[in-house]
Structure formats: structure tokens, C-alpha cells
């Protein structure tokens, strides 16, 4: 596709009107994250990462975006020296995160190749042992976070501290544990990317090989040749399915009539003779209930462990479907057979001298691929879940001291302001005077809440400034679905497709028709009905229980390796990702046709 240099542009950050009531929003975020203070804000091409951060940041919540994207960059730029790609610049505009990939100057690429091959080669040659060590490192960090405590200070230090000569008042525990919590989170985000970019690179290497050897091969066929089946990210959902089957076998279905009442449901199970089921339910919680219906980046994300009405509600639905004679398990055997069939067909087409290369590249991609999804459970779900619980514990100390009314109010402070507030708290306690916080923060939090609410009334621009003539950065295309063609469709708006179809990435094969269900928040998942087509800004891995009842998925953002694409392929559902505007164009109840082979969505009836 040839694009003229006089191509249309997205608005510049400085051209976008601030929503009424959100004036002064820039002061809520670190100085280095707003375009006003950064070079190139109105010149570089930026795209909105609504795949990972679909809602407006409260000030404290930027920590996930900052740590994640910074750590992604360090592995490209400083650890692995990936020849064509450095990291990704990131900024916040009107509450949303925007990214701009940083390329390597063409004249520097060749010099990075030998060192990249040495470093990446070490990982690929020692993948299993290094990955085992990774699990140990991550678990140790999670355990250390769990051990941190945040408690209100006593009226006086214990007499034992006087006798022992401890000479500290306990306030240092609050300060040190907060700093340690932030440091441990940062450490886990560095661990997060140790293998992730390598997983993508192994896949891209096999992807490029296949495109060269098999001109015209569908992207989906390449993905299916390396996809995993028994991945840990699916374990939480699989555990619920096993519990549902067991409930039916024990004949305790009626105990799940009102799963909003958690204690009542578990009591009804016990009264129905379901002690065996309760033992299995308890065992499944560690670690698999460290799972959020969101994506782990927001303080408001609900985790199964703390909101057990969510997994119990899914179990209730699975019990109903088992009673109806449905097979609720993922089609694992079919997926494996299909995978082997495609591998065999394409291997047969490879010339004898290239078969060993085909086997090696595919084998490497298949080995590395599972990490692309599995890491998500350990970091975004488990580690972030512990982190947010500890944040709420600390916030509760402030609530008790009168700094603010609700633990969630602390999210309106940035992480450095929280540290200042801790010192304010311990200073007032130590000197026997009133702290300043209770007189300052309630009104300031309310002022910030008004700004965040105003920013939340508007969906973000998908991109900013003039895009390049060609989108070539492989991670951007594969993970986010941001291709040259997709960007042009965003720019075209209503003038895009001649026949009015919505187009995107052909992420998972199949063609189906059905009624649309538009979802913009995980809180709406309970509205999804059997046989509907899910239309969302983006999906989360924890939406697995929903994938068993829908017919297809359409998302605004996401590429071939996005969570929506991977999960749909694992469930055998058609998917079109990266449409840009499906969730704002399609209305719940409309009849639509989803063509996952061609990446097209048609609205058939209003």
C-alpha cells in the first residue's frame, strides 16, 4: 500500500480541547509524563495503549504504566540489544497513556547483531533452567510483599523496646515498608520482561521465515503452529470448571442459587453435604484466585480472592451449562489435532534443505510462546493483586488517622505524595500535635476527583500527530494491531470501508452471525448472554468464563498476539481485533456478522 506524504494526520496533543471540569489535569501527573514538558510531543507519532490502560489514570495508578513500559524498554535497549528496536516512549495526555516506539538508527543496527545473538542465544539455549529460576525469583518477591505490614502506630512504644535499647519508635516500619513495597513491585516488573520480548522475537523469527517460504500463508496459520494449549493463564478458569463438574456429580447444584451471598452459598454447600467440594474450593484459591476481572493495573480492579461472588457466579453458570448437557471444557484435543495438521501440511511444502530450519524455528517459537501468556498470571494478576491489597492496608491507616474517608481515596495521590503523607502522619504522632493531612487532603482529593471524573467522560484519541508512511515496528503490529492499514482506517473514520464494514486484524478464524453485546467495563460481564457476540474496547485474560458462552469477539485494539486473539484461538472462536471503533460503532442488540478469516465485521440489522 502506497501512502502519499501529504497524508492526513491525527490531532496534536495541544489541539485537543480539555473536557469541562478537567482544567489543570496536568498537575495530577509527574512532570515527565505530560507533553507540555517533553520534546517532540507535537511532532512524533503516538498511539493510545488502551489495550493495557483503557481508563483514566488516578495519580497513584500511573505506577503500573511507568514501571511496565520503562522495563520493557530496558530489555530491548540495554539487556538484549535488539538490533532494530529500542524501547517505547510514553506520556499521559488527558489521563490516558500514549506510546511512541523508539527505533535504532539504521547505521547502528548491524553493530548490535553479534551481541544480541550472544545474549539471546544464552536464553534460548538455557530456556528451561532460566525459566525455572524466574519462577523462584517472582514467587520470592510476591512472598516478601505479602509479609509487609502496615499498622497504626501505638499510643506509646512498648516497654520492651525501652529495655532493649531499640531506640526507634516504629514509624520507620511504615516508611521502610512503603518504600520496600514500591521497590518489590519495580523488581517484579523487571522480571516480567526478562523472557517476554524473547518470546515475541522467537515468534517473529518463525513468522518471518514462514512469510518468506510460504507466500500468502495466513497469519492465523503461523500462530496455530506454535500456540500452547495447557497454559497456566487458563488454570483459574479450568479450576472453576472442575469445581462446577464436581458440584453436579455431588448433586449440590441448588446451593448456588444466590452466589452474590458468598457466606450463604458456602453454608448451603456444607448443608448439602458438600464438604468434599469445599476442600477442593479452598485448594483452588492458592494461587489461582489471585486473578482479577480487570488487568491488574488499576486500584479498582476486583480480584477473585477478595470478591468471591465473582468466581462463585462463574461456577453457577458452569453448573447450569453442565446440567444442560453442554461440554464446558476447552476443545484441547481438537486444538492439538488442528495444530499438528497445520504443522504437517506446511512442513510437507518445505524443501528438504529447509526442513531442519523450519523445525528449529518452529520448535523455538513453540517453547518460548507459552511465556507470552503465562507471565500474565504471575505479574499482572498475582503480584499486582498483592500490591493493591497492601496499598489498601496502608490507606486504611490513613483513614483511621482522618487523612481521608475511604481507602480508595489514596489513589488520588501520586506515589511520592504518599511518602510525604506518611512522614506528615508520623510527625504529628511523634510530637503529639495534629497532622496537616486531615486538613489538607480531603478537599484536595475532592478537587482531583472532579478532574478525573471529567477526563473520564471522553474516550481517548486513538493516536496523535502524523503517522509514518509505513508502520514497520514489529511489536507494535503484532501486539497492538497497529498497522499501516489500520492507522489509515482510523484516519478515514466514516469514509473508511466502501461497503460500511468495520475492518481489523483477522485474529482467529471462523465466520458467525449473532446479536452484539457491547462491553466497556468488566463490571458489565454479567450482562453477556449465551450465544451473543462480545464487542469490547479490549478483553482481559480473566474473561475466560465468558468465552465459553459467546460466539465471537470484536475489539477496538489488539494484534495477533493480543490476549483477545490468543484466548479466542484457544476457545475456537472467531475474532477480529484492532478495529479502532467497533465498541463505539456497534450497539448492543444489533445483529452482526464476524468474519475472523478476513478481519471484517458487518452490521446486518439495527
C-alpha positions in Angstrom: 0.0 0.0 0.0 1.5 3.3 -1.1 0.7 6.3 1.1 1.3 9.9 0.0 3.5 12.1 2.2 0.6 14.6 2.4 -1.4 12.0 4.4 -4.0 13.0 6.9 -3.0 13.5 10.5 -4.4 12.9 13.9 -4.8 15.9 16.2 -1.7 17.2 18.0 -1.9 17.0 21.8 -2.0 20.8 22.0 -5.0 20.9 19.7 -7.3 18.6 21.8 -9.8 20.5 23.9 -9.7 19.8 27.6 -13.1 18.5 28.9 -15.0 21.0 31.0 -14.1 20.5 34.7 -10.7 18.9 33.9 -8.7 22.1 33.7 -5.3 21.7 35.4 -5.3 17.9 34.9 -1.6 18.1 34.0 -0.7 18.8 37.7 -2.0 15.4 38.8 0.8 13.5 37.0 4.6 13.5 37.2 6.2 16.3 35.2 8.0 13.9 32.9 4.8 12.3 31.7 3.0 15.3 30.2 3.6 16.5 26.7 3.9 20.2 27.7 7.3 19.4 29.4 8.6 16.9 26.8 10.4 17.4 23.5 8.6 16.2 20.3 5.1 16.0 21.8 3.5 17.7 18.8 5.8 16.0 16.2 6.2 12.3 17.0 3.5 9.8 16.2 1.9 8.4 19.4 -0.8 5.7 19.8 -3.0 5.2 22.8 -2.4 2.0 24.6 -6.0 1.4 25.6 -5.2 -2.4 25.5 -3.5 -2.2 28.8 -4.8 1.1 30.2 -8.3 1.5 28.9 -9.5 4.0 31.6 -8.2 7.3 33.0 -5.3 7.0 35.5 -5.8 8.2 39.0 -2.4 9.7 40.1 -1.2 6.7 42.1 -2.1 4.3 39.3 0.5 5.6 36.9 3.0 3.4 38.7 2.0 0.3 36.6 2.4 2.1 33.3 5.6 3.7 34.3 7.3 0.6 35.6 5.9 -1.7 32.8 6.9 0.4 29.8 10.2 1.5 31.3 11.2 -2.1 32.0 10.1 -3.2 28.5 12.5 -0.7 27.1 15.4 -1.7 29.2 15.4 -5.3 27.8 15.3 -4.1 24.2 17.9 -1.4 24.7 20.2 -2.4 27.5 19.8 -6.2 28.1 19.3 -7.8 24.7 20.4 -5.0 22.3 17.6 -6.0 19.9 19.0 -4.8 16.6 16.1 -2.8 15.1 14.2 -1.8 18.2 14.9 0.2 21.4 12.1 0.9 23.9 8.9 2.8 23.8 8.5 6.4 24.9 5.4 7.0 26.9 3.4 10.0 28.0 0.0 10.7 29.6 -2.5 13.0 27.8 -5.9 13.8 29.3 -5.5 10.8 31.6 -4.6 8.2 29.0 -1.3 6.6 28.2 0.3 7.2 24.7 3.3 5.4 23.3 5.8 6.1 20.6 8.3 3.3 19.6 11.9 4.2 19.5 13.8 2.7 16.6 17.5 2.1 16.3 19.3 4.3 13.7 19.8 2.1 10.6 23.6 2.7 10.6 23.8 1.2 14.2 21.7 -2.0 13.6 24.5 -4.2 12.2 26.8 -3.5 15.1 24.2 -4.7 17.6 23.6 -8.1 15.9 26.6 -10.1 17.3 25.9 -9.0 20.9 22.2 -9.6 20.5 22.8 -13.1 19.2 25.2 -13.9 22.1 22.7 -12.6 24.7 19.5 -14.0 23.2 21.3 -17.3 22.4 22.2 -17.8 26.1 18.5 -17.6 27.0 17.3 -19.8 24.2 20.0 -22.4 24.9 19.1 -22.5 28.7 15.4 -21.6 28.5 14.0 -24.3 30.9 16.5 -23.8 33.7 16.4 -20.0 33.4 12.6 -20.0 33.4 12.6 -22.2 36.5 14.8 -19.7 38.2 12.4 -16.9 37.0 9.5 -18.6 38.8 11.5 -18.8 42.0 12.5 -15.1 41.8 9.0 -14.0 41.2 7.5 -16.1 43.9 10.1 -14.9 46.4 9.2 -11.3 45.6 5.5 -11.9 45.9 6.0 -13.7 49.3 8.1 -10.7 50.5 5.3 -8.3 49.5 2.8 -10.5 51.4 4.9 -10.3 54.5 4.9 -6.5 54.6 2.6 -4.9 57.2 1.0 -1.5 57.6 -0.5 -0.9 61.1 -1.5 2.2 63.1 1.1 3.5 65.5 0.7 2.7 69.2 0.0 5.3 71.9 3.5 4.6 73.3 6.4 2.4 72.3 6.4 -0.9 74.1 8.4 -1.1 77.4 10.4 -4.0 75.9 11.8 -1.5 73.4 13.0 0.7 76.3 14.7 -2.2 78.0 16.3 -3.5 74.8 17.6 -0.1 73.8 15.9 -0.3 70.4 15.8 3.5 70.2 13.2 3.6 67.4 9.5 4.4 67.7 8.1 2.1 65.0 7.4 4.8 62.5 10.3 3.6 60.5 8.4 0.4 59.7 5.6 2.3 57.9 8.2 4.3 55.9 10.5 1.4 55.2 7.7 -1.0 54.3 6.2 1.5 51.9 9.5 2.1 50.1 10.0 -1.7 50.1 6.6 -2.3 48.6 7.4 0.1 45.7 10.9 -1.5 45.2 9.5 -5.0 45.1 6.9 -4.1 42.6 9.6 -2.4 40.5 11.7 -5.6 40.8 8.8 -7.8 39.6 8.2 -5.6 36.6 11.9 -6.0 35.7 11.4 -9.8 36.0 8.3 -9.5 33.8 10.2 -8.6 30.7 13.2 -11.0 31.2 11.6 -13.5 28.8 8.6 -11.7 27.3 10.4 -9.9 24.4 12.3 -13.1 23.7 9.1 -14.9 23.3 7.8 -12.4 20.8 11.2 -12.4 19.0 11.1 -16.2 18.6 7.6 -16.0 17.2 8.5 -13.1 14.9 11.5 -15.0 13.6 9.3 -18.0 12.7 6.7 -15.7 11.4 9.2 -14.0 9.0 10.6 -17.4 7.9 7.1 -18.6 7.1 6.2 -15.5 5.1 9.3 -15.9 3.0 8.9 -19.6 2.4 5.1 -19.7 2.1 4.0 -16.5 0.3 0.4 -15.9 1.2 0.3 -18.0 4.3 -2.4 -16.7 6.7 -1.1 -15.1 9.9 -3.5 -17.4 11.8 -1.9 -20.5 10.4 1.5 -19.4 11.7 0.1 -18.6 15.1 -1.6 -22.0 15.3 1.6 -23.8 14.7 3.2 -22.5 17.9 0.2 -21.9 20.2 0.1 -23.6 23.6 -2.8 -25.4 25.0 -2.0 -26.3 28.6 -1.1 -22.8 29.7 -1.2 -21.6 33.3 -3.1 -18.5 32.4 -6.1 -20.7 31.7 -5.8 -22.6 35.0 -8.1 -20.2 37.1 -10.9 -20.8 34.6 -10.1 -24.5 34.4 -10.3 -24.8 38.2 -13.8 -23.3 38.2 -14.9 -25.7 35.5 -13.6 -28.7 37.5 -15.5 -27.3 40.6 -18.7 -27.0 38.6 -18.4 -30.6 37.3 -17.8 -31.8 40.8 -20.8 -29.9 42.1 -23.0 -31.6 39.6 -21.6 -35.0 40.4 -22.3 -34.4 44.1 -25.8 -33.2 43.4 -25.4 -29.8 45.2 -26.5 -27.6 42.3 -29.2 -25.8 44.4 -26.5 -24.4 46.7 -25.5 -22.0 44.0 -28.9 -20.2 43.7 -27.6 -16.9 45.2 -23.9 -16.6 44.6 -23.9 -12.9 45.5 -24.2 -14.1 49.1 -20.8 -15.8 49.4 -21.1 -16.9 53.0 -24.7 -18.1 52.4 -23.6 -20.1 49.3 -20.7 -21.8 51.1 -23.0 -22.6 54.0 -25.6 -24.1 51.6 -22.8 -26.3 50.1 -21.9 -27.5 53.5 -25.5 -28.1 54.5 -26.0 -30.1 51.3 -23.2 -32.5 52.2 -20.6 -30.8 50.0 -17.6 -30.9 52.4 -15.5 -32.6 49.7 -16.4 -29.7 47.3 -15.4 -27.1 49.9 -12.0 -28.7 50.3 -11.4 -28.6 46.6 -12.7 -25.0 46.5 -10.3 -24.0 49.3 -7.4 -25.7 47.5 -8.1 -23.9 44.2 -7.7 -20.5 45.8 -4.0 -20.6 46.3 -2.8 -19.4 43.9 -5.5 -19.4 41.2 -7.9 -16.9 42.9 -5.2 -14.2 42.7 -7.0 -13.3 39.5 -8.7 -10.1 38.5 -11.6 -9.4 36.2 -9.6 -6.3 35.2 -5.9 -6.4 34.1 -4.1 -5.6 37.4 -3.1 -2.0 36.5 -5.8 -0.2 38.4 -6.6 0.1 42.1 -10.3 -0.6 41.5 -9.7 -4.0 39.8 -11.6 -6.7 41.6 -9.7 -9.9 42.5 -11.4 -13.3 42.9 -9.7 -13.8 46.3 -11.4 -10.7 47.8 -14.6 -10.8 45.8 -15.6 -14.5 45.8 -19.0 -13.7 44.4 -17.3 -13.4 41.1 -15.8 -17.0 40.8 -18.9 -18.4 42.5 -21.1 -16.7 39.9 -19.0 -18.2 37.1 -19.3 -21.7 38.8 -23.1 -21.2 39.0 -23.2 -20.6 35.3 -21.0 -23.5 34.5 -23.2 -25.7 36.7 -26.2 -24.7 34.7 -24.5 -25.5 31.4 -23.3 -28.9 32.7 -26.8 -29.6 33.7 -28.0 -28.7 30.2 -25.6 -31.2 28.8 -23.0 -28.8 27.4 -19.3 -29.6 27.2 -17.7 -26.7 29.1 -14.1 -27.7 28.7 -11.9 -26.0 26.1 -11.5 -28.1 22.9 -8.0 -29.1 23.8 -7.8 -32.3 21.8 -9.3 -30.6 18.7 -6.8 -27.7 19.1 -3.9 -30.1 19.3 -5.0 -32.1 16.3 -5.5 -28.9 14.3 -2.1 -27.7 15.3 -0.4 -30.9 14.3 -2.3 -31.0 11.0 -1.2 -27.5 10.0 2.4 -28.2 11.0 2.4 -31.4 8.9 0.9 -29.7 5.9 3.3 -26.8 5.8 6.3 -28.9 6.7 5.5 -31.1 3.7 5.7 -28.0 1.5 9.2 -27.1 2.7 12.1 -28.2 0.5 14.3 -30.9 2.2 17.2 -28.5 2.7 14.9 -26.1 4.7 13.0 -28.7 6.8 15.6 -28.6 9.6 15.4 -24.8 9.7 11.6 -25.0 9.8 11.7 -27.5 12.7 14.2 -25.5 14.7 12.5 -22.1 14.3 9.0 -23.5 15.0 10.3 -25.5 17.9 12.0 -22.4 19.4 8.8 -20.4 19.0 6.7 -23.1 20.5 9.0 -23.3 23.5 9.0 -19.6 24.1 5.4 -18.9 23.2 3.7 -20.0 26.4 5.5 -17.4 28.5 3.8 -14.7 26.4 0.6 -15.5 28.2 1.7 -17.4 31.4 3.7 -14.5 32.8 0.5 -12.5 32.9 -0.9 -14.6 35.8 2.3 -14.2 37.9 2.8 -10.4 37.4 -0.4 -8.6 36.3 -2.6 -10.8 38.4 -0.8 -12.3 41.4 1.9 -9.8 42.1 -0.3 -6.8 41.3 -3.1 -8.2 43.4 -0.8 -8.5 46.4 0.5 -5.0 45.7 -3.0 -3.4 45.6 -4.0 -5.2 48.8 -1.0 -3.8 50.6 -1.8 -0.3 49.2 -5.3 -0.6 50.7 -3.8 -1.7 54.1 -1.7 1.4 54.2 -4.6 3.6 53.0 -6.6 2.2 55.9 -4.0 3.5 58.4 -4.6 7.0 56.9 -8.4 6.6 57.1 -8.1 5.8 60.8 -5.9 8.9 61.3 -8.5 11.1 59.5 -6.5 11.9 56.4 -9.3 10.8 54.1 -12.6 9.0 54.3 -12.1 5.9 52.1 -9.0 3.7 51.4 -9.6 4.3 47.6 -9.0 8.0 48.2 -5.3 7.4 48.4 -5.3 6.6 44.7 -5.7 10.4 44.1 -2.2 11.0 45.5 0.9 10.1 43.5 3.3 7.6 45.0 5.7 10.4 46.1 2.9 12.3 47.8 2.0 9.2 49.7 5.5 9.1 51.1 5.2 12.7 52.2 1.9 11.9 53.8 3.4 9.1 55.8 6.0 11.5 57.2 3.3 14.0 58.0 1.4 11.3 59.8 4.3 10.0 61.9 5.5 13.6 62.6 2.1 14.5 64.1 2.0 11.3 66.1 5.6 11.7 67.3 5.4 15.3 68.5 1.9 15.0 69.9 0.4 17.5 67.6 -2.2 17.4 64.9 -1.0 16.3 61.4 -1.6 18.6 58.5 -3.1 15.9 56.2 -6.6 15.8 57.7 -6.9 19.5 57.0 -5.4 19.4 53.5 -6.2 16.1 51.8 -10.0 15.8 51.9 -10.6 19.0 49.9 -7.6 18.3 47.5 -8.8 14.7 46.9 -12.2 16.0 46.0 -10.7 18.6 43.6 -8.8 15.8 41.9 -11.8 13.5 41.8 -13.7 16.1 39.9 -10.9 16.4 37.3 -10.6 12.6 36.9 -14.4 12.3 36.5 -14.3 15.0 33.9 -11.5 13.3 32.0 -13.4 10.0 32.1 -16.3 11.4 30.2 -14.3 11.3 27.0 -12.8 8.4 25.1 -9.2 8.9 24.1 -8.0 9.8 20.6 -6.6 6.5 19.1 -3.4 8.3 18.0 -1.7 11.7 17.9 0.1 13.6 15.2 1.1 12.5 11.7 1.8 8.7 11.4 4.8 7.4 9.4 4.2 6.4 5.8 4.6 2.8 6.9 4.3 1.2 10.3 7.1 -1.3 10.4 7.9 -1.8 14.1 7.1 -5.5 14.7 6.0 -5.4 18.3 3.6 -2.5 17.6 1.9 -4.5 14.8 1.9 -7.9 16.5 0.7 -7.0 20.0 -1.4 -3.9 19.3 -2.6 -4.5 15.8 -1.4 -1.1 14.8 -0.6 -1.5 11.1 -0.3 1.0 8.2 -3.8 -0.1 7.0 -5.3 0.2 10.5 -4.0 3.7 11.0 -5.4 4.8 7.7 -8.8 3.4 8.6 -8.7 5.4 11.9 -7.9 8.5 9.9 -10.7 7.8 7.3 -13.3 7.5 10.0 -16.8 7.2 8.4 -15.2 7.4 5.0 -13.3 4.1 5.6 -14.8 1.0 4.1 -16.8 1.4 0.9 -19.4 -1.1 2.0 -19.6 0.2 5.6 -17.9 -2.9 7.1 -15.7 -2.5 10.1 -12.2 -3.9 9.5 -9.4 -5.0 11.7 -6.9 -7.9 12.3 -8.1 -11.4 11.3 -7.1 -12.7 14.7 -8.9 -16.1 15.0 -10.7 -17.9 12.1 -14.4 -18.6 11.5 -17.5 -16.8 10.4 -20.6 -16.4 12.6 -23.6 -14.2 12.9 -25.3 -13.1 16.2 -26.5 -10.3 18.4 -23.9 -7.9 19.7 -23.2 -7.3 23.3 -21.1 -4.1 23.8 -18.9 -4.2 27.0 -16.8 -1.3 28.1 -16.1 -2.4 31.7 -15.5 -5.7 33.5 -18.5 -4.8 35.7 -20.7 -5.4 32.7 -19.7 -9.0 32.1 -22.8 -10.3 33.9 -24.9 -8.8 31.1 -23.4 -11.2 28.5 -25.9 -13.7 27.3 -25.5 -17.2 25.8 -24.8 -17.0 22.1 -24.0 -13.3 21.8 -21.0 -11.7 20.1 -18.8 -9.8 22.5 -17.8 -6.3 21.3 -15.3 -4.6 23.6 -12.6 -2.0 23.7 -10.3 -4.8 24.8 -10.7 -8.1 26.7 -8.7 -9.4 29.7 -7.4 -12.9 30.2 -9.7 -13.3 33.2 -12.7 -13.1 31.0 -12.2 -16.8 30.2 -15.6 -17.9 31.7 -17.4 -15.5 29.2 -15.6 -17.1 26.2 -17.4 -20.3 26.8 -20.8 -18.7 26.2 -20.2 -16.3 23.3 -19.9 -16.9 19.6 -17.1 -14.5 18.6 -15.2 -11.4 19.8 -14.5 -8.0 18.3 -12.2 -5.5 19.9 -11.0 -1.9 19.3 -7.4 -2.6 19.8 -5.1 -5.7 19.7 -3.0 -7.6 17.3 -2.3 -11.3 16.5 -0.6 -11.8 19.9 -3.0 -9.8 22.0 -4.9 -11.6 24.8 -8.2 -11.4 22.9 -6.6 -13.1 19.8 -4.8 -15.8 21.8 -7.8 -16.7 24.0 -10.2 -16.8 21.0 -7.9 -19.2 19.2 -7.7 -21.4 22.3 -11.5 -21.5 22.6 -12.0 -21.9 18.8 -13.9 -18.6 18.5 -13.7 -16.2 15.5 -12.1 -12.9 16.4 -11.5 -9.5 14.8 -9.2 -7.3 16.8 -7.7 -3.8 16.4 -10.8 -2.3 14.7 -10.3 1.0 16.4 -14.0 1.9 16.7 -16.2 -1.3 17.0 -17.3 -0.6 20.5 -18.5 2.9 19.6 -20.0 2.0 16.3 -21.9 -1.2 17.2 -24.8 -1.1 19.6 -25.9 -3.9 21.9 -28.7 -5.9 20.3 -27.6 -5.3 16.7 -27.2 -8.3 14.5 -23.7 -8.5 13.2 -21.5 -10.9 11.1 -17.9 -11.5 12.2 -15.5 -12.9 9.7 -12.4 -13.9 11.6 -10.8 -15.1 8.3 -10.9 -11.8 6.6 -10.9 -9.4 9.6 -14.3 -7.9 8.8 -17.4 -7.1 10.8 -20.7 -6.2 9.2 -23.8 -4.7 10.9 -26.7 -6.7 9.4 -29.6 -5.2 11.4 -30.1 -2.1 13.6 
